[in-house]
Amino acid sequence: CSRPGMLAYVIYTSGTTDEPKGVMVEHRSILRLVLDTNYVQLGSSDRILQTGALSFDASTFEIWGALLNGGRLCLLHRETLLNTVELSRLVREYGITVMWLTAGLFNMLVSTDTGIFTGLKTVLVGGEKLSTHHINRVRREHPGLVLINGYGPTENTTFTTTFKIREEFATDVPIGRPIANTTVYILDECLGAVPIGTQGELYAGGDGLARGYLNDPTLTAAKFIPHPFAPGQRLYRTGDLARWGPDGTIDYLGRIDEQIKIRGF
């Protein structure tokens, strides 16, 4: 039988070094992502369209978000994903209710035809910084759509924080608050908590935390550090700069290194 601490999968990410790292994710992390969570409501009537490749950790949300909640997972060919006319047809034909999209794909669909979002219940967008222009357009044209900014490294199982976008933004969209069974700290170089509005590095913990890197104990020890405030627990150093807002949401400010993302990679 399967237990929470058993290994569910290994997914490879290049990150800053451009050398593949095998992230070991356990069963409990997947359950924390899609069952009894607080950022999205999934049930047996939902149909999720898988837009993420299996090598991309968003597929964890899509596959198990559907199957562990008694919903339906709908598949498509890669060519269809880049054909907005055909994609719109399949969204209507399959009765899709939930979609996850990278920021780049979301922007392309919005620029081509915002009608694709008609009938959808929830759309999660992430992978990189959101375009306020495209977000605001969808917010205006589909006011009933639940639109969520999802942030998180692979090492913390797809989503660490989320933000429901209920209004239009003139500046960057926040990455929000930690999802259920997740902890987030913004710390300085001495691992001390920074005040509200002060820049620091974002550290993630909780049930979504991966076991570590496959066959790389040195890198695991460097990135998955002992929890400074909870002995016996660990935190993951994301390498992302962030700050707490006065309302308790988090703003993403960039990287502490020279890592960049191009089309989600």
Protein Blocks (a to p, Z undefined) as FASTA:
>chain_A
ZZfklcfbdcddfkjnopacdddddfklmmmmmgopakbccdfkbccddfbdfkbmklmm
mmmmmmmnopacddddfklmmmmklmmmmmmmnopabdcddfklmmmmmmmommlmgoia
bdcdehiacdfklmmmmmmmmmmbccddddddfklgoiabdcddfbdcfbdcdebjadeh
iacddddfkopacdehiacddddedjklcfbdehilklmmmmmccdfklghiacddehpa
cdddfkopacdebjfblcdceehZZ
